[in-house]
């Protein structure tokens, strides 16, 4: 699905990046996976439909844009996302704080 001009793959259910796995009001980000440079709404979608070569973003690459706000289309760097207190710095929509529990699926420490 094309969301704000960017292709997001996975089991999407709407144009704000919600998927069949995570679909609360605050589930409005997609993450570009380091291994395939492709946006997915969650790690489960990537496991089901992804590249089959899962790799996390290395810390030295946290300055690269890899988070898409499904509400406004802003792309955040990993660093910006990790420091935004679960709120888009552009449109101020709230992101799901529960995503922090899955950080290890996306980002190296």
Secondary structure by P-SEA (a helix, b strand, c coil): ccccccccccccccccccccccccccccbbbbccccccccccaaaaaacccccccccccccccccccccccccccccaaaaaacccccccccccccccccccccccccc
